[in-house]
């Protein structure tokens, strides 16, 4: 515990985010640990999917780095199990370069992906960007209403016709960006910049996946996310009914 000499009152140390690294390759874990701890992050580890699910419950990390290829259950199944109980941000690590593998990960609830072999500095940049966006989404704000949709920004609560709607972190950030720009066409690049951060290296397909998730969850709200061909998206109100 540190002390503020001027007021002579105890001041708590700032707690750094805890990262859970899930990979069955010891040298990958050690490399990731080296770079993350150098940035001040606290690092825990798991070598297989079963331990990862158990450790997520026990440790409650701020972010999970999840390898896709694990010796027991694969990263997809780990992601699915974690998403049934937690919205902890997940950065998926994969040696596969096929787009379909990345898309499946995003569909299951991963927030981002990074292809092996990766630059450790890029990994740190992505971790920093994900945590920053997650923390920004929790900052005090206000309440917005559009159609039958209501967003309480300080509490990160969304309701449609007074019924709670559960959104993942990126979905909430994406919806917040749309709501704060009603009727304005936002390009995929702009959405990547605002929601994923300046140092996000992902592809615009990531935006499409998250928009589709939002559309499903906002059904019946009278709010539509329209596709503007060749440009991006905009949010509008319509006459949508259940």
VOTI-874465 format. One record per residue: x, y, z of N, C-alpha, C in turn; residue number from 1; residue in three letters. Coordinates in steps of 0.02 Angstrom, whole numbers, plus 50000, padded with zeros to 5 digits. Example, Ala and Ser with C-alpha at 12.3 -4.5 7.8 and 13.67 -1.06 7.14 Angstrom:
<atoms>
ATOM  50660  49716  50390  50615  49775  50390  50660  49835  50390  1  ALA
ATOM  50642  49888  50354  50684  49947  50357  50645  50002  50394  2  SER
</atoms>
This chain:
<atoms>
ATOM  50042  49940  50000  50000  50000  50000  50044  50063  50000  1  UNK
ATOM  50029  50111  49958  50066  50173  49954  50031  50227  49996  2  UNK
ATOM  50068  50281  50012  50039  50335  50050  50048  50401  50014  3  UNK
ATOM  49998  50443  50018  50001  50510  49992  50029  50554  50048  4  UNK
ATOM  50092  50576  50040  50125  50613  50094  50091  50678  50111  5  UNK
ATOM  50061  50710  50063  50031  50776  50075  49972  50770  50123  6  UNK
ATOM  49931  50719  50114  49872  50712  50156  49881  50657  50208  7  UNK
ATOM  49936  50618  50201  49951  50565  50249  49894  50515  50255  8  UNK
ATOM  49864  50499  50197  49810  50450  50195  49830  50392  50150  9  UNK
ATOM  49809  50332  50168  49827  50274  50126  49797  50280  50057  10  UNK
ATOM  49834  50258  50007  49810  50257  49939  49823  50189  49909  11  UNK
ATOM  49773  50158  49882  49779  50091  49854  49820  50093  49790  12  UNK
ATOM  49862  50042  49781  49898  50035  49718  49848  50019  49662  13  UNK
ATOM  49862  50046  49604  49820  50031  49547  49831  49958  49527  14  UNK
ATOM  49776  49920  49524  49781  49850  49505  49784  49843  49430  15  UNK
ATOM  49836  49809  49406  49844  49800  49334  49800  49743  49310  16  UNK
ATOM  49778  49747  49247  49735  49694  49219  49769  49626  49222  17  UNK
ATOM  49729  49574  49232  49754  49506  49234  49737  49471  49168  18  UNK
ATOM  49788  49441  49137  49780  49408  49072  49788  49332  49081  19  UNK
ATOM  49741  49293  49057  49747  49221  49057  49769  49198  48988  20  UNK
ATOM  49828  49166  48984  49856  49142  48921  49844  49067  48916  21  UNK
ATOM  49809  49046  48864  49791  48975  48855  49826  48949  48792  22  UNK
ATOM  49877  48906  48801  49914  48879  48745  49951  48817  48770  23  UNK
ATOM  49956  48766  48727  49991  48705  48747  50065  48706  48729  24  UNK
ATOM  50088  48760  48699  50159  48768  48682  50193  48812  48735  25  UNK
ATOM  50237  48782  48774  50268  48817  48830  50307  48879  48807  26  UNK
ATOM  50340  48874  48750  50381  48930  48728  50337  48990  48708  27  UNK
ATOM  50276  48977  48683  50230  49031  48667  50207  49066  48731  28  UNK
ATOM  50190  49025  48781  50169  49055  48845  50224  49098  48874  29  UNK
ATOM  50286  49073  48873  50341  49111  48902  50355  49175  48863  30  UNK
ATOM  50349  49172  48797  50359  49233  48757  50305  49284  48772  31  UNK
ATOM  50242  49262  48774  50187  49307  48788  50194  49336  48858  32  UNK
ATOM  50210  49293  48906  50219  49316  48975  50272  49370  48980  33  UNK
ATOM  50328  49359  48945  50383  49407  48947  50360  49476  48925  34  UNK
ATOM  50325  49480  48869  50305  49544  48842  50249  49576  48882  35  UNK
ATOM  50202  49535  48906  50145  49563  48944  50168  49587  49013  36  UNK
ATOM  50210  49548  49046  50234  49569  49112  50278  49630  49106  37  UNK
ATOM  50313  49637  49051  50354  49697  49040  50310  49759  49037  38  UNK
ATOM  50247  49750  49014  50199  49805  49011  50163  49815  49078  39  UNK
ATOM  50176  49771  49126  50146  49779  49192  50084  49736  49203  40  UNK
ATOM  50065  49695  49153  50006  49653  49162  50023  49592  49205  41  UNK
ATOM  49972  49569  49241  49979  49507  49280  49958  49450  49235  42  UNK
ATOM  49998  49396  49233  49987  49342  49186  49975  49276  49222  43  UNK
ATOM  49923  49240  49202  49911  49172  49225  49909  49128  49162  44  UNK
ATOM  49911  49062  49170  49915  49019  49111  49875  48955  49119  45  UNK
ATOM  49859  48925  49062  49827  48859  49059  49852  48825  48997  46  UNK
ATOM  49865  48759  49001  49895  48722  48945  49844  48683  48904  47  UNK
ATOM  49781  48682  48926  49730  48647  48888  49662  48679  48899  48  UNK
ATOM  49613  48659  48859  49548  48691  48861  49510  48680  48926  49  UNK
ATOM  49513  48620  48953  49478  48605  49015  49503  48649  49072  50  UNK
ATOM  49569  48654  49079  49598  48697  49131  49581  48770  49119  51  UNK
ATOM  49577  48789  49056  49561  48859  49039  49492  48878  49065  52  UNK
ATOM  49443  48835  49054  49374  48849  49077  49372  48852  49153  53  UNK
ATOM  49407  48806  49186  49408  48805  49259  49444  48866  49287  54  UNK
ATOM  49500  48884  49256  49539  48941  49280  49503  49006  49268  55  UNK
ATOM  49465  49011  49213  49426  49072  49200  49377  49084  49257  56  UNK
ATOM  49346  49031  49281  49299  49038  49336  49334  49057  49401  57  UNK
ATOM  49393  49028  49412  49428  49039  49475  49464  49106  49477  58  UNK
ATOM  49493  49126  49421  49536  49185  49419  49498  49248  49399  59  UNK
ATOM  49446  49240  49356  49408  49296  49329  49454  49348  49297  60  UNK
ATOM  49490  49329  49244  49538  49374  49213  49503  49432  49177  61  UNK
ATOM  49543  49483  49161  49517  49541  49124  49517  49527  49049  62  UNK
ATOM  49558  49480  49027  49562  49463  48956  49592  49393  48950  63  UNK
ATOM  49571  49356  48898  49596  49288  48887  49628  49285  48818  64  UNK
ATOM  49691  49261  48815  49724  49245  48752  49714  49171  48741  65  UNK
ATOM  49677  49152  48690  49654  49083  48682  49679  49053  48617  66  UNK
ATOM  49722  49001  48622  49745  48965  48563  49689  48923  48536  67  UNK
ATOM  49683  48919  48470  49630  48881  48439  49642  48806  48444  68  UNK
ATOM  49705  48784  48433  49721  48713  48432  49747  48691  48501  69  UNK
ATOM  49706  48656  48538  49724  48632  48605  49718  48556  48607  70  UNK
ATOM  49753  48523  48654  49756  48450  48652  49692  48413  48672  71  UNK
ATOM  49647  48446  48709  49586  48411  48729  49525  48439  48692  72  UNK
ATOM  49498  48494  48716  49444  48528  48679  49474  48589  48645  73  UNK
ATOM  49450  48603  48585  49482  48658  48547  49459  48727  48572  74  UNK
ATOM  49491  48778  48545  49477  48846  48566  49406  48868  48552  75  UNK
ATOM  49376  48842  48500  49306  48858  48485  49261  48837  48543  76  UNK
ATOM  49270  48775  48566  49228  48749  48620  49243  48786  48686  77  UNK
ATOM  49306  48802  48698  49323  48841  48758  49288  48908  48756  78  UNK
ATOM  49291  48941  48698  49258  49006  48690  49183  48999  48701  79  UNK
ATOM  49153  48948  48673  49081  48938  48681  49062  48928  48755  80  UNK
ATOM  49101  48887  48791  49086  48875  48861  49095  48937  48904  81  UNK
ATOM  49147  48974  48890  49159  49036  48928  49104  49087  48916  82  UNK
ATOM  49080  49090  48853  49029  49139  48836  48961  49124  48868  83  UNK
ATOM  48951  49062  48892  48888  49047  48926  48886  49076  48996  84  UNK
ATOM  48943  49099  49020  48945  49124  49089  48983  49189  49098  85  UNK
ATOM  49016  49213  49046  49057  49273  49055  49065  49311  48990  86  UNK
ATOM  49073  49378  48995  49087  49420  48938  49160  49442  48937  87  UNK
ATOM  49203  49406  48972  49274  49422  48972  49300  49427  48900  88  UNK
ATOM  49334  49481  48882  49361  49487  48813  49407  49428  48796  89  UNK
ATOM  49402  49403  48735  49442  49347  48712  49478  49366  48648  90  UNK
ATOM  49545  49359  48649  49586  49367  48590  49609  49298  48569  91  UNK
ATOM  49586  49274  48511  49600  49206  48490  49664  49203  48450  92  UNK
ATOM  49707  49155  48466  49769  49144  48430  49761  49082  48386  93  UNK
ATOM  49778  49088  48323  49768  49032  48277  49824  49028  48226  94  UNK
ATOM  49845  48966  48211  49894  48954  48158  49861  48949  48091  95  UNK
ATOM  49795  48945  48090  49757  48940  48027  49748  49009  47998  96  UNK
ATOM  49753  49014  47932  49746  49078  47898  49681  49085  47859  97  UNK
ATOM  49641  49031  47859  49578  49033  47822  49529  49081  47856  98  UNK
ATOM  49495  49122  47816  49448  49170  47843  49392  49136  47881  99  UNK
ATOM  49371  49077  47858  49314  49044  47890  49330  49027  47963  100  UNK
ATOM  49393  49009  47978  49411  48994  48047  49407  49056  48091  101  UNK
ATOM  49427  49112  48063  49424  49174  48101  49351  49195  48112  102  UNK
ATOM  49311  49188  48060  49240  49207  48064  49203  49165  48115  103  UNK
ATOM  49218  49099  48116  49186  49055  48166  49203  49079  48236  104  UNK
ATOM  49265  49097  48248  49285  49122  48313  49247  49184  48333  105  UNK
ATOM  49239  49230  48287  49201  49291  48300  49128  49276  48313  106  UNK
ATOM  49101  49229  48275  49030  49211  48284  49019  49181  48353  107  UNK
ATOM  49068  49145  48380  49061  49114  48445  49073  49163  48502  108  UNK
ATOM  49096  49224  48486  49103  49275  48538  49173  49300  48550  109  UNK
ATOM  49223  49279  48511  49290  49307  48518  49288  49380  48497  110  UNK
ATOM  49330  49420  48530  49331  49492  48515  49381  49508  48460  111  UNK
ATOM  49431  49466  48451  49483  49480  48402  49520  49415  48390  112  UNK
ATOM  49563  49414  48339  49604  49356  48324  49672  49378  48300  113  UNK
ATOM  49721  49336  48310  49789  49350  48288  49818  49285  48261  114  UNK
ATOM  49848  49289  48201  49874  49230  48168  49947  49217  48188  115  UNK
ATOM  49962  49154  48205  50030  49134  48220  50068  49122  48154  116  UNK
ATOM  50133  49135  48152  50173  49169  48204  50157  49243  48206  117  UNK
ATOM  50159  49273  48265  50141  49342  48272  50198  49383  48301  118  UNK
ATOM  50195  49448  48289  50243  49495  48318  50221  49509  48390  119  UNK
ATOM  50262  49496  48440  50242  49508  48509  50219  49580  48523  120  UNK
ATOM  50248  49627  48487  50228  49697  48496  50157  49708  48470  121  UNK
ATOM  50140  49674  48416  50071  49679  48391  50023  49647  48442  122  UNK
ATOM  50043  49592  48471  50002  49560  48522  49988  49608  48580  123  UNK
ATOM  50040  49641  48604  50032  49689  48659  49987  49746  48638  124  UNK
ATOM  49994  49770  48576  49953  49824  48551  49879  49804  48550  125  UNK
ATOM  49865  49743  48529  49796  49720  48527  49768  49712  48597  126  UNK
ATOM  49807  49684  48642  49785  49677  48711  49768  49746  48740  127  UNK
ATOM  49811  49793  48728  49801  49861  48754  49737  49891  48724  128  UNK
ATOM  49727  49881  48659  49668  49909  48625  49604  49878  48651  129  UNK
ATOM  49603  49812  48660  49543  49778  48684  49526  49801  48755  130  UNK
ATOM  49576  49803  48798  49564  49825  48867  49541  49897  48870  131  UNK
ATOM  49571  49940  48828  49551  50010  48827  49478  50017  48806  132  UNK
ATOM  49459  49982  48754  49390  49987  48730  49341  49959  48781  133  UNK
ATOM  49361  49906  48814  49318  49876  48866  49308  49925  48923  134  UNK
ATOM  49363  49959  48944  49359  50006  48999  49320  50068  48979  135  UNK
ATOM  49329  50091  48917  49291  50149  48894  49216  50136  48896  136  UNK
ATOM  49198  50074  48878  49127  50057  48879  49097  50059  48948  137  UNK
ATOM  49139  50058  49001  49114  50059  49069  49116  50129  49099  138  UNK
ATOM  49140  50178  49063  49144  50245  49090  49075  50277  49096  139  UNK
ATOM  49066  50324  49144  49001  50357  49152  48979  50392  49089  140  UNK
ATOM  48916  50391  49076  48889  50426  49017  48819  50449  49032  141  UNK
ATOM  48771  50431  48990  48703  50453  48999  48656  50398  48976  142  UNK
ATOM  48594  50416  48965  48544  50369  48942  48518  50392  48875  143  UNK
ATOM  48512  50346  48828  48487  50363  48761  48429  50317  48745  144  UNK
ATOM  48381  50345  48708  48323  50306  48686  48313  50318  48612  145  UNK
ATOM  48297  50263  48576  48284  50267  48505  48234  50213  48488  146  UNK
ATOM  48177  50232  48461  48124  50184  48451  48104  50154  48517  147  UNK
ATOM  48104  50088  48521  48088  50054  48584  48152  50027  48617  148  UNK
ATOM  48208  50056  48596  48273  50038  48623  48296  50089  48674  149  UNK
ATOM  48322  50065  48731  48347  50110  48783  48416  50085  48805  150  UNK
ATOM  48464  50132  48808  48532  50116  48828  48551  50156  48889  151  UNK
ATOM  48571  50122  48941  48598  50153  49001  48674  50145  48997  152  UNK
ATOM  48709  50198  48976  48781  50193  48965  48821  50179  49029  153  UNK
ATOM  48807  50213  49085  48846  50199  49146  48841  50126  49168  154  UNK
ATOM  48782  50096  49161  48773  50027  49183  48783  49976  49127  155  UNK
ATOM  48793  50000  49067  48800  49956  49009  48740  49910  49003  156  UNK
ATOM  48681  49939  49011  48619  49901  49008  48579  49922  48946  157  UNK
ATOM  48554  49873  48910  48514  49886  48850  48447  49850  48858  158  UNK
ATOM  48393  49884  48843  48327  49853  48845  48290  49867  48780  159  UNK
ATOM  48249  49819  48760  48203  49826  48703  48134  49812  48730  160  UNK
ATOM  48090  49863  48726  48022  49857  48754  48026  49838  48828  161  UNK
ATOM  48073  49869  48864  48084  49858  48936  48111  49789  48952  162  UNK
ATOM  48129  49749  48902  48158  49683  48914  48234  49688  48906  163  UNK
ATOM  48271  49662  48955  48344  49666  48951  48371  49628  48890  164  UNK
ATOM  48421  49658  48858  48455  49626  48802  48529  49620  48820  165  UNK
ATOM  48555  49560  48819  48624  49548  48838  48670  49557  48777  166  UNK
ATOM  48715  49606  48783  48763  49619  48730  48834  49605  48755  167  UNK
ATOM  48875  49580  48710  48946  49572  48726  48979  49641  48723  168  UNK
ATOM  49041  49644  48748  49075  49709  48754  49079  49746  48688  169  UNK
ATOM  49102  49711  48635  49109  49744  48570  49042  49763  48541  170  UNK
ATOM  48991  49722  48552  48924  49737  48528  48898  49800  48560  171  UNK
ATOM  48910  49807  48626  48887  49867  48661  48924  49929  48635  172  UNK
ATOM  48990  49923  48625  49028  49980  48599  49006  49999  48529  173  UNK
ATOM  48991  49949  48488  48969  49962  48420  48901  49996  48420  174  UNK
ATOM  48855  49970  48461  48789  50001  48465  48794  50073  48491  175  UNK
ATOM  48837  50084  48540  48846  50151  48568  48870  50200  48514  176  UNK
ATOM  48915  50176  48471  48941  50219  48417  48885  50237  48368  177  UNK
ATOM  48844  50188  48351  48787  50201  48307  48738  50251  48339  178  UNK
ATOM  48721  50239  48402  48671  50280  48436  48694  50353  48442  179  UNK
ATOM  48758  50362  48449  48785  50430  48456  48794  50464  48388  180  UNK
ATOM  48779  50426  48334  48783  50454  48266  48720  50435  48227  181  UNK
ATOM  48661  50453  48251  48599  50431  48219  48592  50457  48148  182  UNK
ATOM  48576  50412  48101  48565  50432  48032  48627  50447  47993  183  UNK
ATOM  48685  50441  48025  48749  50456  47991  48780  50392  47965  184  UNK
ATOM  48802  50393  47903  48834  50334  47874  48904  50328  47902  185  UNK
ATOM  48919  50271  47932  48985  50258  47960  49018  50202  47920  186  UNK
ATOM  49077  50216  47894  49113  50166  47855  49139  50111  47901  187  UNK
ATOM  49154  50054  47872  49182  49999  47911  49249  50020  47942  188  UNK
ATOM  49288  50059  47904  49352  50081  47930  49343  50128  47990  189  UNK
ATOM  49292  50171  47987  49278  50215  48043  49255  50176  48104  190  UNK
ATOM  49214  50126  48093  49191  50084  48149  49249  50045  48180  191  UNK
ATOM  49293  50018  48137  49352  49984  48163  49394  50031  48206  192  UNK
ATOM  49402  50092  48183  49442  50141  48218  49411  50159  48285  193  UNK
ATOM  49345  50171  48286  49311  50195  48347  49299  50139  48397  194  UNK
ATOM  49284  50079  48373  49266  50025  48419  49325  49980  48437  195  UNK
ATOM  49368  49966  48387  49424  49922  48400  49489  49959  48415  196  UNK
ATOM  49492  50023  48398  49550  50062  48415  49595  50075  48356  197  UNK
ATOM  49637  50127  48361  49681  50147  48307  49731  50092  48290  198  UNK
ATOM  49751  50052  48341  49802  50001  48328  49771  49933  48316  199  UNK
ATOM  49708  49932  48293  49676  49868  48276  49696  49849  48205  200  UNK
ATOM  49715  49786  48196  49740  49764  48131  49691  49717  48095  201  UNK
ATOM  49631  49713  48119  49583  49666  48091  49555  49687  48024  202  UNK
ATOM  49511  49646  47997  49481  49659  47932  49409  49683  47941  203  UNK
ATOM  49382  49714  47890  49315  49742  47895  49262  49688  47904  204  UNK
ATOM  49277  49625  47889  49230  49571  47899  49209  49567  47973  205  UNK
ATOM  49255  49586  48018  49240  49587  48089  49180  49631  48104  206  UNK
ATOM  49176  49688  48072  49119  49734  48082  49055  49700  48059  207  UNK
ATOM  49056  49669  48000  48996  49636  47973  48969  49584  48021  208  UNK
ATOM  49014  49544  48051  48992  49492  48097  48957  49522  48158  209  UNK
ATOM  48987  49574  48186  48957  49605  48246  48892  49642  48230  210  UNK
ATOM  48888  49672  48172  48826  49705  48152  48770  49654  48146  211  UNK
ATOM  48784  49597  48116  48733  49544  48110  48709  49522  48179  212  UNK
ATOM  48755  49515  48227  48735  49498  48295  48688  49551  48324  213  UNK
ATOM  48706  49613  48314  48665  49668  48341  48595  49668  48310  214  UNK
ATOM  48591  49658  48246  48526  49657  48212  48480  49605  48244  215  UNK
ATOM  48507  49546  48256  48467  49493  48287  48442  49513  48356  216  UNK
ATOM  48487  49543  48395  48470  49559  48465  48424  49620  48471  217  UNK
ATOM  48422  49662  48420  48380  49723  48423  48313  49712  48389  218  UNK
ATOM  48298  49651  48370  48234  49637  48337  48175  49660  48381  219  UNK
ATOM  48128  49695  48351  48070  49719  48387  48079  49788  48418  220  UNK
ATOM  48138  49818  48410  48152  49882  48442  48130  49942  48400  221  UNK
ATOM  48115  49929  48336  48099  49985  48291  48162  50020  48267  222  UNK
ATOM  48220  49992  48284  48284  50021  48263  48316  49974  48213  223  UNK
ATOM  48341  50002  48158  48372  49962  48106  48443  49986  48092  224  UNK
ATOM  48487  49938  48081  48555  49955  48058  48556  49939  47984  225  UNK
ATOM  48554  49992  47944  48550  49984  47871  48619  49977  47839  226  UNK
ATOM  48623  49933  47790  48685  49926  47752  48685  49977  47696  227  UNK
ATOM  48737  50016  47691  48747  50064  47637  48799  50033  47590  228  UNK
ATOM  48775  50007  47535  48818  49968  47491  48882  50005  47472  229  UNK
ATOM  48937  49971  47480  49002  49999  47461  49030  50049  47511  230  UNK
ATOM  48992  50063  47565  49016  50114  47613  49020  50086  47684  231  UNK
ATOM  48962  50070  47712  48961  50048  47781  48891  50039  47807  232  UNK
ATOM  48875  50070  47864  48811  50061  47896  48787  50127  47927  233  UNK
ATOM  48720  50130  47938  48693  50185  47978  48634  50158  48017  234  UNK
ATOM  48618  50190  48073  48563  50168  48115  48504  50216  48105  235  UNK
ATOM  48445  50187  48099  48384  50227  48088  48327  50196  48127  236  UNK
ATOM  48272  50232  48132  48212  50204  48160  48165  50187  48104  237  UNK
ATOM  48125  50135  48113  48078  50114  48062  48013  50091  48094  238  UNK
ATOM  47974  50055  48057  47909  50031  48081  47912  49957  48098  239  UNK
ATOM  47972  49933  48116  47979  49861  48129  47937  49840  48188  240  UNK
ATOM  47900  49787  48180  47860  49759  48234  47872  49685  48238  241  UNK
ATOM  47856  49657  48296  47865  49586  48304  47806  49549  48274  242  UNK
</atoms>
